[in-house]
């Protein structure tokens, strides 16, 4: 069949004339294929999915009722654009009540986003020119970096290591990189490591940004899912509002992944610039969703209940993995457990975390996500399907049972 001339017109950022011709398989696609093969080979065995980073339950009934009520109101039917004052006010109040950040002006300091992913993809449009550098951490969520490259910018990766508590060493950034850098992207509680920032680290990061005239984008999608103390926002750091915006999400903290709503909060100039770029990207999220989410933000106990479930599951999983020889330590937040991958399981040797992940799926029907960016690690997500504590114990017991006959070497 003759190749379409459209193949020659595709943008270089997605591969240009070679788009779609690569035989490389992205790791998440490998996981999907391995899961399908394992289920086909063992149709009567339950596949335990510890890889999905998505809440296993629906939004709470209170939130769903609010959405149903608001969806029936004719005043909510039109384009939201960058509007939705109820959600902005609720977000400002939530930042104070939950994160202890006072003085957020709902008119200038906060604006809704269609989820954190949308915010991470739009913000580079407001910041990156060809040749500019975005400083990002690895392992990590790549969306801001992808769009940075699409705008002609470059990405400088800082490795997150166990020795440094999975916090980036900003002082290790080369001077020539800093001269061209515009932005540092941070993510705490962190995906995939589960690590949490400290007040001391945020102080260090803000001082660093002020010194080198950098913007901080703090991706705080998991900020409210903490197991002790209260959520920590970078905006609680003195001076942070001069340099930073923070991204919050309804998805993880309120079981609202499909609702697609979050907010950008912080430096008013950056918020305005984001809003202007967003105006050329979308027409805003459905006002009924915004208003239902505003009502949910007024009930932080929703998130506390969800976090308590993840904390309970984390305790069960860590206890099981420790029995098997894994060096598993409970994070202070998120629903991710990040552990060093074994080098071998009985007679099977592994060259990478990806090897381990594929073996776990094929041989044990347990799905995890591998990360080899800064050493071989596995990410276990405690969002596995289970209704109630009895079922949670059964699932974790099944994991332990399936792995018990393997002698792991680390």
LINFEN-V51953 format. One record per helix or strand of 2 or more residues. SS is the DSSP state (alpha for helix, beta for strand). FROM is the first residue (numbers start at 1). TO is the last residue. If there is no record, write none. Layout:
# LINFEN-V51953
<<SS | FROM | TO> <SS | FROM | TO>>
This chain:
# LINFEN-V51953
<<alpha | 6 | 9> <alpha | 12 | 14> <alpha | 16 | 18> <alpha | 27 | 41> <beta | 48 | 49> <alpha | 61 | 71> <alpha | 74 | 76> <alpha | 85 | 97> <beta | 110 | 113> <alpha | 116 | 127> <beta | 133 | 138> <alpha | 143 | 150> <beta | 154 | 159> <alpha | 162 | 164> <alpha | 170 | 172> <alpha | 175 | 180> <beta | 181 | 187> <alpha | 199 | 212> <beta | 215 | 219> <alpha | 234 | 236> <alpha | 240 | 242> <beta | 244 | 249> <alpha | 250 | 253> <alpha | 257 | 259> <beta | 262 | 266> <alpha | 268 | 279> <alpha | 287 | 297> <alpha | 301 | 323> <beta | 336 | 340> <beta | 344 | 345> <beta | 348 | 349> <alpha | 353 | 364> <beta | 366 | 367> <beta | 369 | 371> <beta | 377 | 381> <alpha | 389 | 403> <beta | 408 | 409>>
